[in-house]
Amino acid sequence: MGTKQLTHDEFFKRLGELFDHRKGSDHGAIYLTQSRLTHGQDIPSGPDSDLQPDKPLPVVVHASNGKSKRDRSDKVKASTVVQPDELEAFYVRYAEVCKLGMTALKPRDRSKKKAKAKKKKATA
């Protein structure tokens, strides 16, 4: 994992900042991904970092502003590890932050894509 793991509070703060930064912009994207850790992956050292085959595995949640390969200077990446017993509380807060952030985002303009598809269908 290339990014430094944040605490849940730091992660939510960074995620809120990503959404706030996109509010005034007319373009851009925020990517939210999550994956379950496997027994071969490295996780941050800590008291709960020992993975055992009979225990549920933690989830890693990532957020990024998706800056292009050409302009990585403004790229923001954040990730946090969520232990199985913390998942429910984490997702409640995660949903709140995402809902608040997404209400101010501008929806994608898909009219050009639809018009192009319609034109292609008419000629076929």
DSSP file with accessible surface (Angstrom, degrees, kcal/mol):
  #  RESIDUE AA STRUCTURE BP1 BP2  ACC     N-H-->O    O-->H-N    N-H-->O    O-->H-N    TCO  KAPPA ALPHA  PHI   PSI    X-CA   Y-CA   Z-CA
    1    1 A M              0   0   97      0, 0.0     4,-0.1     0, 0.0    42,-0.0   0.000 360.0 360.0 360.0 123.2    0.0    0.0    0.0
    2    2 A G        +     0   0   82      2,-0.1     2,-0.3     0, 0.0     0, 0.0   0.724 360.0  71.2 -82.0 -24.0    1.6    3.2   -1.2
    3    3 A T  S    S-     0   0   32      1,-0.1     2,-0.2    75,-0.0    75,-0.1  -0.673  88.3-104.4 -97.9 153.2   -0.2    5.7    0.9
    4    4 A K        -     0   0  156     -2,-0.3    75,-0.6    73,-0.1     2,-0.3  -0.501  39.7-115.8 -71.6 135.0    0.1    6.3    4.7
    5    5 A Q  B     -a   79   0A  37     -2,-0.2     2,-0.2    73,-0.1    75,-0.2  -0.580  32.5-153.7 -75.8 131.7   -2.8    4.9    6.6
    6    6 A L        -     0   0   18     73,-3.0    75,-0.5    -2,-0.3     2,-0.1  -0.650  19.6-105.4-100.6 159.8   -4.8    7.5    8.4
    7    7 A T     >  -     0   0   79     -2,-0.2     4,-2.6    73,-0.1     5,-0.2  -0.347  42.0-103.7 -71.2 165.6   -7.0    7.3   11.5
    8    8 A H  H  > S+     0   0   45      1,-0.2     4,-2.6     2,-0.2     5,-0.2   0.922 122.7  50.4 -60.5 -42.9  -10.7    7.3   10.8
    9    9 A D  H  > S+     0   0  103      1,-0.2     4,-2.1     2,-0.2    -1,-0.2   0.918 111.9  47.1 -62.3 -43.7  -11.0   10.9   11.9
   10   10 A E  H  > S+     0   0   85      2,-0.2     4,-2.6     1,-0.2    -1,-0.2   0.907 111.8  52.0 -63.5 -40.4   -8.1   12.0    9.7
   11   11 A F  H  X S+     0   0    0     -4,-2.6     4,-2.7     1,-0.2    -2,-0.2   0.937 110.6  46.6 -61.8 -47.6   -9.6   10.1    6.8
   12   12 A F  H  X S+     0   0    9     -4,-2.6     4,-2.5     2,-0.2    -1,-0.2   0.880 111.9  51.6 -65.6 -35.6  -13.1   11.7    7.2
   13   13 A K  H  X S+     0   0  142     -4,-2.1     4,-2.1    -5,-0.2    -2,-0.2   0.948 112.4  45.5 -63.1 -47.0  -11.4   15.2    7.5
   14   14 A R  H  X S+     0   0   86     -4,-2.6     4,-2.1     2,-0.2    -2,-0.2   0.898 112.4  51.4 -64.3 -39.9   -9.5   14.6    4.2
   15   15 A L  H  X S+     0   0    0     -4,-2.7     4,-2.2     2,-0.2    -1,-0.2   0.924 109.1  50.6 -63.7 -42.7  -12.6   13.2    2.5
   16   16 A G  H  X S+     0   0   20     -4,-2.5     4,-2.6     1,-0.2    -2,-0.2   0.902 109.3  51.7 -60.9 -39.2  -14.5   16.3    3.5
   17   17 A E  H  X S+     0   0   93     -4,-2.1     4,-2.4     2,-0.2    -1,-0.2   0.889 107.0  53.4 -65.5 -38.1  -11.7   18.5    2.1
   18   18 A L  H  X S+     0   0    8     -4,-2.1     4,-1.5     2,-0.2    -2,-0.2   0.939 111.7  44.6 -60.7 -47.1  -11.8   16.6   -1.2
   19   19 A F  H  X S+     0   0    4     -4,-2.2     4,-1.0     1,-0.2    -2,-0.2   0.917 112.7  51.7 -64.4 -42.3  -15.6   17.2   -1.5
   20   20 A D  H >X S+     0   0   93     -4,-2.6     4,-0.6     1,-0.2     3,-0.5   0.893 107.8  52.4 -61.8 -38.8  -15.2   20.9   -0.5
   21   21 A H  H 3< S+     0   0  121     -4,-2.4     3,-0.4     1,-0.2     4,-0.3   0.862 108.7  50.7 -66.3 -34.1  -12.5   21.4   -3.1
   22   22 A R  H >< S+     0   0   19     -4,-1.5     3,-0.8     1,-0.2    84,-0.2   0.679  90.7  80.5 -77.7 -18.6  -14.7   20.0   -5.8
   23   23 A K  H << S+     0   0  103     -4,-1.0    -1,-0.2    -3,-0.5    -2,-0.2   0.914  98.9  38.1 -56.4 -44.9  -17.7   22.2   -4.9
   24   24 A G  T 3< S+     0   0   79     -4,-0.6     2,-0.3    -3,-0.4    -1,-0.2   0.542 101.0  93.9 -86.4  -3.3  -16.3   25.3   -6.8
   25   25 A S    <   -     0   0   37     -3,-0.8    81,-0.3    -4,-0.3     3,-0.1  -0.621  63.1-150.3 -94.3 146.4  -14.9   23.3   -9.7
   26   26 A D  S    S+     0   0  115     -2,-0.3     2,-0.3     1,-0.1    -1,-0.1   0.494  82.5  21.0 -91.6  -3.1  -16.7   22.7  -12.9
   27   27 A H  S    S+     0   0  139     -5,-0.1     2,-0.2    81,-0.0    -1,-0.1  -0.978  75.3  91.1-153.8 168.1  -14.9   19.4  -13.5
   28   28 A G        -     0   0   50     -2,-0.3     2,-0.3    -3,-0.1    38,-0.1  -0.647  47.6-117.5 128.1 171.4  -13.0   16.7  -11.7
   29   29 A A        -     0   0   36     36,-0.8     2,-0.4    -2,-0.2    -2,-0.0  -0.977   2.6-148.6-145.2 156.1  -13.7   13.4  -10.0
   30   30 A I        -     0   0   34     -2,-0.3     2,-0.5    36,-0.1    35,-0.2  -0.999  18.3-154.9-126.6 124.8  -13.5   11.8   -6.6
   31   31 A Y  E     -B   64   0A 133     33,-3.2    33,-2.0    -2,-0.4     2,-0.5  -0.901   8.9-172.4-104.8 127.9  -12.8    8.1   -6.5
   32   32 A L  E     +B   63   0A  51     -2,-0.5     2,-0.3    31,-0.2    31,-0.2  -0.980  14.4 166.0-119.4 121.6  -13.9    6.0   -3.5
   33   33 A T  E     -B   62   0A  76     29,-2.1    29,-3.3    -2,-0.5     2,-0.3  -0.942  14.5-170.2-133.1 158.3  -12.8    2.4   -3.4
   34   34 A Q  E     +B   61   0A  97     -2,-0.3     2,-0.3    27,-0.2    27,-0.2  -0.993   5.9 175.9-147.8 146.4  -12.7   -0.3   -0.8
   35   35 A S  E     -B   60   0A  52     25,-2.3    25,-3.5    -2,-0.3     2,-0.4  -0.993  31.2-113.9-149.0 150.8  -11.1   -3.7   -0.6
   36   36 A R  E     -B   59   0A 128     -2,-0.3    23,-0.2    23,-0.2     2,-0.1  -0.668  37.0-116.7 -85.5 136.9  -10.7   -6.4    2.0
   37   37 A L        -     0   0    0     21,-2.7     2,-0.3    -2,-0.4    20,-0.1  -0.438  27.2-146.4 -67.4 148.3   -7.2   -7.1    3.1
   38   38 A T    >   -     0   0   76     -2,-0.1     3,-1.3     4,-0.1    13,-0.0  -0.719  28.3-103.4-110.2 169.3   -5.8  -10.6    2.4
   39   39 A H  T 3  S+     0   0  100     -2,-0.3    12,-0.1     1,-0.3    -2,-0.0   0.733 118.5  54.2 -66.8 -19.7   -3.4  -12.6    4.5
   40   40 A G  T 3  S+     0   0   73      2,-0.1    -1,-0.3     0, 0.0     2,-0.1   0.615  89.0  96.6 -89.9 -11.8   -0.5  -11.7    2.2
   41   41 A Q  S <  S-     0   0   72     -3,-1.3     2,-0.3     1,-0.1    -4,-0.0  -0.469  75.3-117.8 -81.1 152.4   -0.9   -7.9    2.3
   42   42 A D        -     0   0  137     -2,-0.1    -1,-0.1     3,-0.0    -2,-0.1  -0.669  31.8-175.1 -84.1 139.0    1.0   -5.6    4.6
   43   43 A I        -     0   0   33     -2,-0.3     3,-0.1     6,-0.1     6,-0.0  -0.907  38.2 -81.2-127.8 159.1   -1.0   -3.6    7.1
   44   44 A P        -     0   0   60      0, 0.0     2,-0.1     0, 0.0    -1,-0.0  -0.281  52.2-106.6 -59.2 144.0    0.2   -1.0    9.5
   45   45 A S        +     0   0  118      3,-0.0     3,-0.0     2,-0.0    -3,-0.0  -0.447  63.4 120.9 -72.3 144.7    1.7   -2.3   12.7
   46   46 A G  S >  S-     0   0   40     -2,-0.1     3,-1.5    -3,-0.1     4,-0.2  -0.968  75.9 -72.5 176.5 178.4   -0.4   -1.9   15.8
   47   47 A P  T 3  S+     0   0  125      0, 0.0     3,-0.3     0, 0.0    -1,-0.1   0.830 129.4  40.3 -64.5 -29.2   -2.0   -4.0   18.5
   48   48 A D  T 3  S+     0   0  100      1,-0.2    -3,-0.0    -3,-0.0     0, 0.0   0.150  85.5 102.2-104.0  19.5   -4.8   -5.4   16.2
   49   49 A S    <   +     0   0   37     -3,-1.5     2,-0.6     2,-0.1    -1,-0.2   0.509  47.7 106.5 -86.8  -1.5   -2.6   -6.0   13.2
   50   50 A D        -     0   0   86     -3,-0.3     2,-0.5    -4,-0.2    -5,-0.0  -0.657  60.4-150.0 -82.4 120.3   -2.1   -9.7   13.6
   51   51 A L        -     0   0   48     -2,-0.6     6,-0.1   -12,-0.1    -2,-0.1  -0.757  13.3-171.0 -91.2 131.0   -4.2  -11.5   10.9
   52   52 A Q    >   -     0   0   77     -2,-0.5     3,-1.6     4,-0.2   -13,-0.0  -0.961  28.8-126.9-123.0 141.3   -5.6  -14.9   11.8
   53   53 A P  T 3  S+     0   0  118      0, 0.0    -1,-0.1     0, 0.0     4,-0.1   0.792 108.2  49.8 -57.9 -30.1   -7.3  -17.3    9.4
   54   54 A D  T 3  S+     0   0  133      2,-0.1    -3,-0.0    -3,-0.0     0, 0.0   0.557  98.2  80.4 -88.7  -6.7  -10.4  -17.7   11.6
   55   55 A K  S <  S-     0   0  105     -3,-1.6    -3,-0.1     1,-0.1     0, 0.0  -0.749  90.0-102.3 -99.1 147.0  -11.0  -14.0   12.2
   56   56 A P        -     0   0   93      0, 0.0    -4,-0.2     0, 0.0    -1,-0.1  -0.338  42.6-116.5 -61.6 148.1  -12.7  -11.7    9.7
   57   57 A L        -     0   0   27      1,-0.1   -19,-0.0    26,-0.1    -6,-0.0  -0.588  25.5-108.3 -89.5 149.9  -10.3   -9.5    7.7
   58   58 A P        -     0   0    2      0, 0.0   -21,-2.7     0, 0.0     2,-0.4  -0.227  28.1-125.7 -68.6 165.4  -10.1   -5.7    7.9
   59   59 A V  E     -BC  36  82A   6     23,-2.6    23,-3.6   -23,-0.2     2,-0.5  -0.914  11.0-145.8-114.0 139.1  -11.3   -3.5    5.0
   60   60 A V  E     -BC  35  81A   1    -25,-3.5   -25,-2.3    -2,-0.4     2,-0.5  -0.917  13.5-162.2-104.5 127.4   -9.1   -0.8    3.4
   61   61 A V  E     -BC  34  80A   0     19,-2.6    19,-2.0    -2,-0.5     2,-0.3  -0.949   8.2-169.5-113.1 128.2  -11.0    2.3    2.3
   62   62 A H  E     -BC  33  79A  52    -29,-3.3   -29,-2.1    -2,-0.5     2,-0.3  -0.893   9.2-173.1-117.6 149.1   -9.4    4.7   -0.2
   63   63 A A  E     +BC  32  78A   1     15,-2.7    15,-2.4    -2,-0.3     2,-0.3  -0.997  11.6 167.1-138.1 139.7  -10.3    8.1   -1.5
   64   64 A S  E     -BC  31  77A  19    -33,-2.0   -33,-3.2    -2,-0.3    13,-0.2  -0.993  39.9-134.7-149.3 152.2   -8.6   10.1   -4.3
   65   65 A N        -     0   0    6     11,-1.4   -36,-0.8    -2,-0.3    12,-0.1   0.444  43.9-129.8 -89.3  -0.2   -9.3   13.1   -6.3
   66   66 A G        -     0   0   27     10,-0.3     3,-0.1     1,-0.1     9,-0.1   0.817  34.2-177.4  64.8  33.4   -8.2   11.3   -9.5
   67   67 A K        -     0   0   47      9,-0.1    -1,-0.1     1,-0.1     5,-0.1  -0.341  32.6-100.5 -61.3 148.5   -5.8   13.9  -10.9
   68   68 A S        -     0   0   53      1,-0.1     3,-0.3     3,-0.1    -1,-0.1  -0.108  27.5-106.1 -69.1 168.3   -4.4   12.8  -14.3
   69   69 A K  S    S+     0   0  175      1,-0.2     3,-0.4    -3,-0.1    -1,-0.1   0.793 118.7  56.4 -65.2 -28.3   -1.0   11.3  -14.7
   70   70 A R  S    S+     0   0  230      1,-0.2     2,-0.6     2,-0.1    -1,-0.2   0.856 112.0  39.4 -72.4 -36.1    0.3   14.6  -16.2
   71   71 A D        +     0   0   64     -3,-0.3     3,-0.4     1,-0.1    -1,-0.2  -0.677  62.6 146.7-119.2  77.9   -0.7   16.8  -13.2
   72   72 A R    >   +     0   0  136     -2,-0.6     3,-1.2    -3,-0.4    -1,-0.1   0.488  50.5  91.3 -89.5  -1.8    0.1   14.8  -10.0
   73   73 A S  T 3  S+     0   0   97      1,-0.3    -1,-0.2    -3,-0.1    -2,-0.0   0.841  94.6  37.7 -64.8 -31.4    1.1   17.9   -8.0
   74   74 A D  T 3  S+     0   0   87     -3,-0.4    -1,-0.3     2,-0.1     2,-0.2   0.298  85.6 130.3-100.2   6.8   -2.5   18.3   -6.7
   75   75 A K    <   -     0   0   65     -3,-1.2     2,-0.5    -7,-0.1    -3,-0.1  -0.451  39.2-164.3 -66.8 130.7   -3.3   14.6   -6.4
   76   76 A V        +     0   0   45     -2,-0.2   -11,-1.4     2,-0.0     2,-0.4  -0.973   9.0 179.4-118.3 127.2   -4.7   13.8   -3.0
   77   77 A K  E     + C   0  64A 107     -2,-0.5     2,-0.3   -13,-0.2   -13,-0.2  -0.989   2.4 173.5-127.4 139.4   -4.9   10.2   -1.7
   78   78 A A  E     + C   0  63A   2    -15,-2.4   -15,-2.7    -2,-0.4     2,-0.3  -0.997   1.4 170.9-142.5 141.8   -6.2    9.0    1.6
   79   79 A S  E     -aC   5  62A   0    -75,-0.6   -73,-3.0    -2,-0.3     2,-0.3  -0.993   7.3-174.2-150.0 154.1   -6.8    5.6    3.0
   80   80 A T  E     - C   0  61A   3    -19,-2.0   -19,-2.6    -2,-0.3     2,-0.5  -0.982  23.7-125.9-145.2 152.3   -7.7    4.0    6.3
   81   81 A V  E     - C   0  60A  20    -75,-0.5     2,-0.6    -2,-0.3   -21,-0.2  -0.897  22.1-159.5-102.0 128.7   -8.0    0.4    7.6
   82   82 A V  E     - C   0  59A   0    -23,-3.6   -23,-2.6    -2,-0.5     5,-0.1  -0.943  11.8-138.4-113.6 120.3  -11.3   -0.5    9.2
   83   83 A Q    >>  -     0   0   37     -2,-0.6     3,-1.9   -25,-0.2     4,-0.6  -0.411  26.6-110.8 -72.6 150.4  -11.4   -3.5   11.6
   84   84 A P  G >4 S+     0   0   38      0, 0.0     3,-0.9     0, 0.0     4,-0.4   0.857 117.4  53.3 -54.0 -37.2  -14.4   -5.8   11.3
   85   85 A D  G 34 S+     0   0  139      1,-0.2     4,-0.2     2,-0.1     3,-0.1   0.651 110.4  48.5 -75.8 -10.3  -15.9   -4.8   14.6
   86   86 A E  G <> S+     0   0   74     -3,-1.9     4,-2.4     1,-0.1    -1,-0.2   0.447  83.7  96.7-102.7  -3.3  -15.7   -1.1   13.6
   87   87 A L  H <X S+     0   0   31     -3,-0.9     4,-3.0    -4,-0.6     5,-0.2   0.902  80.0  50.2 -59.0 -47.3  -17.4   -1.5   10.1
   88   88 A E  H  > S+     0   0  167     -4,-0.4     4,-1.8     1,-0.2    -1,-0.2   0.952 115.2  41.9 -60.9 -48.7  -20.9   -0.6   11.0
   89   89 A A  H  > S+     0   0   75     -4,-0.2     4,-1.9     1,-0.2    -1,-0.2   0.900 114.9  52.8 -65.6 -38.1  -20.0    2.6   12.8
   90   90 A F  H  X S+     0   0    7     -4,-2.4     4,-2.9     1,-0.2    -2,-0.2   0.946 108.9  48.3 -62.4 -48.0  -17.5    3.5   10.1
   91   91 A Y  H  X S+     0   0   76     -4,-3.0     4,-2.4     2,-0.2    -1,-0.2   0.827 107.0  56.5 -66.6 -30.3  -20.0    3.1    7.3
   92   92 A V  H  X S+     0   0   81     -4,-1.8     4,-1.8    -5,-0.2    -1,-0.2   0.963 114.2  38.8 -62.7 -48.3  -22.6    5.2    9.1
   93   93 A R  H  X S+     0   0   98     -4,-1.9     4,-2.5     2,-0.2    -2,-0.2   0.896 114.1  55.2 -69.2 -39.3  -20.2    8.1    9.3
   94   94 A Y  H  X S+     0   0   22     -4,-2.9     4,-2.5     1,-0.2     5,-0.2   0.921 108.0  49.4 -58.5 -45.4  -18.8    7.4    5.8
   95   95 A A  H  X S+     0   0   40     -4,-2.4     4,-2.8     2,-0.2     5,-0.2   0.908 110.1  50.9 -63.7 -40.4  -22.3    7.6    4.3
   96   96 A E  H  X S+     0   0  116     -4,-1.8     4,-2.4     2,-0.2     5,-0.2   0.940 111.8  46.2 -62.6 -46.7  -23.0   10.9    6.1
   97   97 A V  H  X S+     0   0   29     -4,-2.5     4,-2.3     1,-0.2    -2,-0.2   0.927 114.8  47.5 -64.1 -42.3  -19.8   12.5    4.8
   98   98 A C  H  X S+     0   0   13     -4,-2.5     4,-2.8    -5,-0.2     5,-0.2   0.918 111.6  49.7 -66.5 -43.3  -20.4   11.3    1.3
   99   99 A K  H  X S+     0   0  150     -4,-2.8     4,-1.4     1,-0.2    -1,-0.2   0.932 112.9  46.8 -61.3 -45.7  -24.0   12.5    1.2
  100  100 A L  H  X S+     0   0  128     -4,-2.4     4,-0.6    -5,-0.2    -1,-0.2   0.911 116.4  45.0 -62.8 -40.9  -23.1   15.9    2.5
  101  101 A G  H >< S+     0   0    5     -4,-2.3     3,-0.6    -5,-0.2     4,-0.4   0.878 111.7  50.8 -71.9 -36.3  -20.3   16.2    0.0
  102  102 A M  H >< S+     0   0   96     -4,-2.8     3,-0.7     1,-0.2    -1,-0.2   0.744  94.6  70.4 -78.5 -21.3  -22.2   14.9   -3.0
  103  103 A T  H 3< S+     0   0  117     -4,-1.4    -1,-0.2     1,-0.2    -2,-0.2   0.842 102.7  45.3 -64.9 -28.8  -25.2   17.2   -2.7
  104  104 A A  T << S+     0   0   46     -4,-0.6    -1,-0.2    -3,-0.6    -2,-0.2   0.570  91.8 103.6 -91.7  -7.7  -23.0   20.1   -3.7
  105  105 A L  S <  S-     0   0   57     -3,-0.7   -82,-0.1    -4,-0.4   -79,-0.1  -0.450  75.0-118.6 -76.1 148.3  -21.4   18.3   -6.6
  106  106 A K        -     0   0  148    -81,-0.3     3,-0.1   -84,-0.2    -1,-0.1  -0.686  31.7-115.6 -84.3 132.9  -22.5   19.2  -10.2
  107  107 A P        -     0   0  111      0, 0.0     2,-0.1     0, 0.0    -1,-0.1  -0.331  36.7 -95.7 -68.0 152.0  -23.9   16.2  -12.1
  108  108 A R        -     0   0  177      1,-0.1     2,-0.9     2,-0.0   -81,-0.0  -0.409  31.4-124.4 -66.5 140.3  -22.1   14.9  -15.1
  109  109 A D        +     0   0  114      1,-0.1     4,-0.2    -2,-0.1     3,-0.2  -0.775  39.3 164.4 -87.6 106.1  -23.3   16.3  -18.5
  110  110 A R     >  +     0   0  124     -2,-0.9     4,-2.3     1,-0.1     5,-0.2   0.297  45.0 101.6-104.5   7.9  -24.1   13.2  -20.5
  111  111 A S  H  > S+     0   0   67      1,-0.2     4,-2.5     2,-0.2     5,-0.2   0.880  80.8  51.7 -64.1 -37.3  -26.2   14.9  -23.2
  112  112 A K  H  > S+     0   0  165      2,-0.2     4,-2.2     1,-0.2    -1,-0.2   0.919 110.7  48.1 -64.4 -42.4  -23.3   14.8  -25.7
  113  113 A K  H  > S+     0   0  142     -4,-0.2     4,-2.2     2,-0.2    -2,-0.2   0.915 113.1  48.0 -65.1 -40.8  -22.8   11.1  -25.2
  114  114 A K  H  X S+     0   0  155     -4,-2.3     4,-2.4     2,-0.2    -2,-0.2   0.915 111.7  49.7 -66.8 -41.9  -26.5   10.4  -25.6
  115  115 A A  H  X S+     0   0   61     -4,-2.5     4,-2.4     2,-0.2    -2,-0.2   0.905 110.8  50.0 -63.3 -40.4  -26.8   12.5  -28.7
  116  116 A K  H  X S+     0   0  163     -4,-2.2     4,-2.3     1,-0.2    -2,-0.2   0.919 112.1  47.4 -65.2 -42.9  -23.8   10.7  -30.3
  117  117 A A  H  X S+     0   0   59     -4,-2.2     4,-2.2     2,-0.2    -2,-0.2   0.897 111.9  50.3 -65.6 -39.2  -25.2    7.3  -29.5
  118  118 A K  H  X S+     0   0  167     -4,-2.4     4,-2.1     2,-0.2    -2,-0.2   0.918 111.2  48.5 -66.2 -41.4  -28.6    8.3  -30.9
  119  119 A K  H  X S+     0   0  155     -4,-2.4     4,-1.7     1,-0.2    -2,-0.2   0.911 111.6  49.8 -65.6 -41.7  -27.0    9.6  -34.1
  120  120 A K  H  X S+     0   0  159     -4,-2.3     4,-1.0     1,-0.2    -1,-0.2   0.896 110.7  49.8 -64.9 -39.7  -25.0    6.4  -34.5
  121  121 A K  H  < S+     0   0  174     -4,-2.2     3,-0.2     1,-0.2    -1,-0.2   0.882 108.6  53.1 -67.2 -36.9  -28.1    4.3  -34.0
  122  122 A A  H  < S+     0   0   84     -4,-2.1    -1,-0.2     1,-0.2    -2,-0.2   0.845 109.5  48.1 -68.4 -34.3  -30.0    6.3  -36.6
  123  123 A T  H  <        0   0  111     -4,-1.7    -1,-0.2    -5,-0.1    -2,-0.2   0.699 360.0 360.0 -79.7 -18.5  -27.3    5.8  -39.2
  124  124 A A     <        0   0  117     -4,-1.0    -3,-0.1    -3,-0.2    -4,-0.0  -0.080 360.0 360.0 -84.3 360.0  -27.1    2.0  -38.6
